[in-house]
Structures are given as C-alpha cells and as structure tokens.
Amino acid sequence: MKMTNPWIVSLLLGATLVQANLYPPAVLNLGPEVIKKHLTQALENHDATAILQELPLLRGMRDKSGSIPILDSFVNTVLRYIIWMKVTSANILQLVVQPSTYDQELVVRIPLDMVAGLNTPLIKTIVEFQMSTEVQALIRVERSKNGPARLNLSDCSSNESTLRLSLLHKLSFVVNSLAKNVMNLLMPALPQIVKSHLCPVIQQAFDDMYEDFLRLTTAPIALSPGALEFDLLSPAIQDSNILFNLKAKLLDSQARVTNWFNGSATPLMETTPDRAPFSLTVRQDLVNAIVTTLVPQEELVILLRFVIPDVARQLQMDIKEINAEAANKLGPTQMLKIFTHSTPHIVLNEGGATAAQSVVLEVFPTNTDVRPFFSLGIEASYEAQFFIADNRLMLNFNNVSIERIKLMISDIKLFDPEVLKDTLTKILEYTLLPNENGKLRTGIPMAMPKALGYEKAMWSVSKGALKLTPASS
C-alpha cells in the first residue's frame, strides 16, 4: 500500500483552513445615508461647487470641435458673437447610492444643477441658460497581491444622456437662435468638461471619506484599564452598504497587547434593522474579553455584621439549623471571603443578555480565624443590561440567581448547601454585584455615533452579538 507524503497532507490541510469561512470579531456596517452624508461633506470640503463655477465652457467647446474641420468652422462662427461665458451658479443635488448589477460594487450618482451666462454684442443683458446633468462613479472592493483589500472609486463619468439644457428667458429671435446654437455645441462638450474637472475632485473627496472612516474605526477606545483597538480585516459591499470587517486587540495600561481577535469559525449573527444608517456589531467572545478586562478575578473580604447586619443574622440562623455550637462561635467580626473563580461570562440571546459566574465563598467565625467553617462553590447567573449613557456603553448586573451550590469543605458537619440558597443570594446581591457594577460604572466611551452624525444611539442584543445602532428620535 502506497503511503501518503506527510508534507502533502499538511499542505492540503492548510489549504482547507485558508478556504474556510471565517467570521470577523466585529463589523461596521455603513448604510447609504451615511455614505451620502459624508461624501457630500467631503465634496464641500474640496469646494466642488467652486470647481463647477470655473468650468472652461468656451475652451471645452473649441477642444471638442477641433478634430472635425466642418464643426470647427461652425464653432468659430458662433463663438465670435460671444464676449464672455461662465457658470454663474452651481449646486450639487442630493447624491444617490445604490447597488450595481455586479457583486461587490456600488453606483454613486451625483446630480448637478448649473446656470451659465453669456455676453453678446447682440444684446446688453446676460443670456442665461440652465444645465442639469449627472456624474456617475463606481465604488468597488479592490484586492492587491502586495497589500490588503481596499475600497476604490473608479469609472467616474458624465453621460450626455443625462444632460438637459434650457434657456431661462426668451429674447429676440437672433439671440435665441445664437443661444440655441451654443447649447447644441455644449451638449457633446459638457460631459467631457465635467469629467476632466470634477471627477478628480470626486476622487479626492472619496479618498478623504474612506480615510476618515478608517480613522474613526481604528481610534483606540479607552477601557480603564487598558484599551480596545479595531483594525481593518477587509472591506466589503453588500446591497447599498459598505462593510468594514474588523479584527480587534486588547491592550493593558502599558499599551501591551493582551489578547488578539481575528477571524473565527464562530458566526456573527447579523441583526441590522432594515435601512439602519449604520451599525457596529461585536461578537460575543470579544464582549466577554472586554468584560474580563474591566472586571478581573479578585478576592473580596467582608465583615458581614458591619456591612449587612440583617443578612449576617440570617446566616447565623441558617448555620444554627446545621450546627448550633458553630453558630454560637460567630463573633462581631464574622467574616466572608468571596473568590471570583471566573469573571462574568456574558451570554447574548434574542431575549436579552445574561452573565454566568463561578465563585468560592468561605465563612469564618471571626476575622482572626484562618480556617473557615465551610467553603462553597457557587454557580450564579445575573441579568446583564447594556445601554448608552452620556455617549458611553454601560453594563450593569442585577437579579442574582444561584444555579448550583457545592459543599467543598466543612469543619462543622456535612450538610446540604441548598438550605443556604436564599441567604447566599442576598450576600451576592449586596456584596459581589455592587463591587462588579462599581468597576463598570465609568462605562466605555463610544465616539462613533456622534462622529457619524448621530446624537443618540442604542445597544441591542441578538444571539451571539451585541449591536450599536442610532436611536430613533
């Protein structure tokens, strides 16, 4: 029997893993509303309307006719009656972003409305006519052999079929005839003029918008201690939306990386509401890593009679039922130690979020004793509430429920720890939860909604994911 080369097996296995579908730790989903708003602002920043007002209409008509001798002669005949010609006003109307017929491609349509005027010795007033046209460009995902994929704008053009010219005021027959000839000459020339002068500006505006989105996405998020940073795994286009698939890393207070999150076979459930302007979806394992950073494992020491005297008396009565002699040894400095065996583990589901945590609880008769009466292993669950307050992601635990109790060590006698369940629930509710909620009180600053132009945002929970979206007004 012929043996398979181990090297070939390794190569095939590696190829299989590379081809496997991996899901990102987080996804930023930008809808057409956000894309339009930010591209419009970028065009304003680049003075696109000022560029339109400087369009060289006369030169453009001459250049278009120069290669056709008969047309060139006609142009010269018409233009000798024009002293001055200029775009007097220009507006960029509402942009349209829509899916292309091809996958991973968006069509951006930029409608233009302009008024041009010309002076002629035939009349003392300025002859004005309106020009309406549209520029179209494509946004595509471009992959490079030498670098990561990125979004690129290409195929920017103005089509003659979208061009409409009309005289604003009727004048004399001669002037109207001249204006009509000028508009006929502009029809084939204007699309090239617009493309030559406006498309480079649109390209610069798109590049600026794309870089702004990347800066917004990758800006460090303070966790106190440490920070969370996202980085781009790959861009994508879905329907009319731009998606940034993100990887993540957690850093400690010294800016050292403590945890990496890249693609995973664990799916990220997509729950973006229809037509949501944007969403940031964070996978459950990354949420848990953030919570672990904010609420690390620790040991709490509590003098029960000083902190919650009513619960201390209730615990003493419970112990008396188990062993009266032991209960009598509980002094004023009766002490509890709670070791958080695990940090709260968040479980995200359609109905809401819960947290599960394992703790070890020890009961000492006084604060001078080194050996406890007994040690208990407790598996507890809490309700986990995510919400936004003052542009910060907040998390709060409440409604303790003990799922399981195990007696680990007992110096008083063996007993069923379930008899302590009500008292232990109160102890966790009054001690452990306030301590952990105190660590979460500062929240996590979320600058993204405001940077995208939305004052209010909200968090929603779905199976395996936490999602940030704008709040309805």
N, C-alpha and C positions, 0 to 999 in steps of 0.2 A: 504493500500500500504506500502510495506516494505521500510524503509529509508536506504540509503547507509551510512555507517560509514564514517564521515569526515576524520578520520585518514587513512582509506583505500584509499580514493580519493587522499589525499596528497601524499601517498606512490606511487600510480600509476603515478601521475603527475611527481613526482621526477624521477621515473624510466624512463619515456618517455624523460625527458630532458637529462638524462645521456646518453641515447642511441642516441640522436640526433647528426647528423654530424656537428661538429664544425670545422671551418677553422682557422688556425693559423694566427697571425698578420704578420709573416714573415717566409720564407722558404729559407734555404741554401741548394742548390742542387749541389752535387759534382759528376762530371762525372768520368768515368773510367780512363781518362787521369790523373786527379788529384790524384785519389786513387793510381794508379800505381806509379806515380812520388813520392808521399810521403811515400808509403810503401817501395819502393826501397831505398829511403834515410834512412828510419828507419833501414832497414836491413844493410846498410853500417855503420850506427852509432853503430850497435851491432856487427860489424866485422863478418858478416855471412860468408864471403869467408874464413876468417881465421879459423872459426869453421870447414868448409869443409876440409881444409887442415890438420886438426888434426883428421879426422875420423879414428878410430881404425880398419882398414880393417882386419888385421890378427886376432885380438881378435874377431871381429864380425863373421868371418868365423868359428872360433872354437866354438863360442857360438851357432851358428845356427846348427852345426853338432853334438853337444854334446848329444842331445837327441836320436840320431839314431846311434847305435853302428857301423854298417857296414860303414856308411858315415863318422863317426868319425875316423875310421881306415884309410879310404882313404884320408881324410884331413891331418892327421898326416904324411902319406906317401908323399903327395905333398908338404906340408909346411916345411918338413925337408930340402928341397932343397932351401928354401928362407931365406936369411940372413936379409933382410930389405925390407920393403914395405911401401909406403907412397904416399898420394896425393901430387903431386908436383905443380900443379896449379889448380885453381878453378875459375869459373866465374858464376855469376847469370845472365842469359839472360833476355830479356825483358819480364816482367810479363804480364799476360793476365787476365783481369777481365771481367766476362761475367755472364749473368743471369743463375740461376739454373732452373731446371724444376719445382721447388717448389716456391710458392709465398714467398716474403719477405726473399729471400736468394740469395747470390752471390757466384760464384765459382771463386777462385783465383788460377791460375796456375803459378807455379814458375819453369821455366826450368833451369836445372843445366848442366854445361859442365865442366868436370874434366879430368885431366890427372894424372894417377898414375904410379909410377915406382917401380920396384923391383930389388934387387940384388940376384944373384945366383952364386954359385961357378962354375957353368957350363960355365959361360961367364964373361968376365971382364967388359963389358959395362952394363949400366942400361937398363932393358927391360921396355918399356913404352907402355901403352895402354890407350885408350880414353874411358871415361864413360859419357854417356848422359842419364839423367833421368829427371823426373818432380815431383815436390811436389804439391799436391793439398790441398786446405783448403776451408772451407765454412765460409762465413760471414752471420750471422743471427741476427734478432731482437729478443732479449730475454726479456721476461717480468717477473717481480718478484712481489710476493704478498707484499713484505716488502719495495720495493723501485721502482724508475722509471725504465722504459724500457731502455735498452742499446744495443749497438751492441757488438757481441761477435764472436771471431774466434774459430772454432772447427773442428773436424774431419780432422785434418792435417795428411796426409799420403803420402807415395811414393809407387806407384804401380809398380810391376815387369813388367807389360805390356809396360810401358814407358821407360824401361831400355835398353840401347844399349851399348855394349862393343865391342871394336875393337882394334886389335894390330896395333900399329903405324908403326913398322918396322919388316919386315920379317928377321928372323935369322936362326940358324941351326934347323934341324928337331927336335932334342931333346928339344931345348929351346922353339921352337914354340909349341911343344906338352905340355910342362910344363905350358907355358903361357895360353894355351887354357884350361887346367885343372883348373888353378887359376881363370880364368874368369867364368868358369862353376860353381865354388864354390861361386863366388861373386854374381852371378845372384840372388839366393834366399836370400842372406845375406844382400846385399847393401840397399834394401828398408827399412829394419828394422834399419840398422845403421844410415841412413839419418834421418829417423823419430825420433829416440831416441835423436840425437844430434842437428839436425837443427830445428825440429818443435818447441821446447821450445823457440828458438831464434826468430822464426817467430811469435810466440805468443807474446813475449815481444815487438817486433817491431810493431805489430798491436796495442797493448795496448798503446804504446807511440804515434803512429799516431792518434789514436782515442782521446787521451787526448789533443794532440796538436790541433786537430780540435775543440774540445770543448773550449779550452783556447782562440783560435782565435775568435770563435763565441761569447763568453761571455765577451770579453775585452771591458771595457767602451769606448764609443765614445763621445768625448767632443762636446758640443753644444754651449757653450759660450753665455748665461749662462747655467749651468747645464750639464747633460749628458744623454745619451741613453744607456741602457744596455739590451742585449738579454740574455735569459736563455732557456735551452732545455725543450720543452714540451714533445717531443717524437722523436726518430729516426724512419726512415722508409727506405725501399729498393724498388726502382721502376726501372724496367728494369735493366740496368747496373749501376744505380746511387744510391748513398747514400743521403738521405734527412734528414735534421735536421729541424723539425717543431719547431718554436721558439715562445716564449712569450716575452713580452717587458715591460720595465718600464722606465718612465722619472723621472729624479731627478733634484732638483733645485741646486743652487750654494752651499747650505749647505748639499748636498747629501741626502736630504729628498725626499722620493718618492711622486711625484705629480700626477702620472697617471699610471694605470696598463692596460695592454692589454693581454688578454688570448684568448682562442678560441671564435669564433663568428659565428653566422649563416650566416654572410656575406661571400660569396665565394671569394676566392683569385684566380684571373684568372691566369692560367698557360700559359706563353708565352715563355718558354725557347726554343731558337733555337735548331734544331736537332744537336746533338753532341757538344753542348756547353760544354767546360771544367767545368765551374761552373756558378752558378747564385745565386744572393741574391734577392729575391722578397719581396717587402714590401707593405703591404695592404694600401689602400687609407686613412683609418681613422688614421693609425699610422703616415703616411706622414703629415696629417693635424695637428696632435698633435705636431709634431716636428716643423712645421712652426709656430704654435701658441706660442711655447716656444721661438723661435727666433724673432718673430715679434708680441709682445704683443699689446693689445689695448692701445691707448695713445691719447693725445691731442696735436695738433700742432698749434702754434700761428705764423702767418706770416704777416709781414708788406709788403703788396703786392707791393707797389711802389718802395721799396728798393730791393726786391728780383726779381720780374719780371715786370718791369715798363710797357712793351708793353701790357701785359695781364691786368694790372691794368687799363690802359686807355681803353682797350676793354670792361672791366667790367663796367666802368663808363658810356660808351656809351650805353651799354645794359640797365643799370638802368635808364639812361636818357629817353629811349623809354618808360619805365614803369612809371617813376615819375621824371620829370625834377628837381623839388625842392629838392628831396632826393639826386639826382646826384650831385648837387651843394654843398652839405654838405660833400662830400667825401674829406678829407684832405690829406696832405702829409703822415700822419701816418695811412692811410687807412688799416684796419686790417681784417684778416680772421682767424677764428678758425675752425679747422677740427678735429672732434672727430671720431676715428675709432670705430664705433659701434660694429664691429666684426673684427676678424683677417682675412686675406685672406684665403678663403676656396678653397682648390685645388680639381679640378675635373680631373680625369685621364681617357682618352679615347684613342682609337686606333689612332685617328688623331693627338694626342698631348695633352698637359695639359693646362688648363685654371684656373684662380683664380677668385672667386667672393667675393666681399666685400661690406659691408654697411657702409656708413659714414654719419655723420651730419656736414653740412657746414654752418657756420654763417658769415654774412658780417656786419662789424662795420664801421661807418664813420671815426672814429679815434681810436687810442689806449687808449684813456681815457674814451670812451663810455662803459657803462656796458650793454646796451640793443642793440641788433643787429637790423639792418634794416629788416632782414628776416633770417629765418632758413630753410634749405632744407635737406630732407632725400634723399640720393643718393645711388642707387644700381649700382655698377660698376663692370666690368669684365676686366681681363688682360690676356695677353698671358703669360704663365709660361714656362720658359725654364730650363730644368735640364741638366747639363753637368759636366764633370770632368775636373779639372784644378789643376795641382800640387798635384795629389792624394787626392783631396778634392771634395766632392759633392757640386756643386754650383747650386743656384737657382736665376733666375733673372726675374723680371716682366717688361713687356713693352706693348705697343699698348693698351692704355686705351680705353675702350668703355663704355659709360654710357647707361645702360639698362632702367633705370627708375628714374624719379625725382618727388619728392612730396614736395609741399609747406607746411611747418609745422606751421610757424609763420611769419606774415608780418606786419610791422609797417608803410609801405609806401603805400600799397594798395594790393588787391588780384590780382594776375597775373598768367599767365601760365608759369611755370618754364622752359618749353621746349625752350623758347626763349633764355635761358642762356646756353643751352647744349654745344655749341661749346666752349664758354669761360670756362665753368666748366671743360670740358675735358682737356683743356690746363692747368688749375690750378692743377688738379690732376696729370697730366703728369709731371709738373715742380716742384711740391712740395711733394705730398704724395709718388709717386713711388720712387724718389731718396732717400727719407728718409727710406723707407722699404728696398730698394735694398742695402742701406748702412748697415743695420743690417744683411743682408745676405752675405755681401762681404767676410767675413772670411771663409765662407763655413764650411763643416763638414768633418773632416779628415777620410779617408777611407783607412785603412792599409790592409784590407783583400786581395785585388787583388795581391799586392806585396808579402804578406805573403804566398799566394798560388802559387807564382812563375810567375806572370804576371805583366809586367811593365805598360801596358796600359789597361784601362777599359772604359766602356761606359755605360750610362743610357739609357734605352728605356722605353716608356710609353705604357701601354695597358689599357684596360677597368678595372678600379678599382685597378691597381697595378703599381708599379714602380720597374724596374728590372735592376740590375747591372750584366754585363757580361764582359768577356775580349774583348778588342777591336781587330779587325782584323788588322794584321800587314800590 
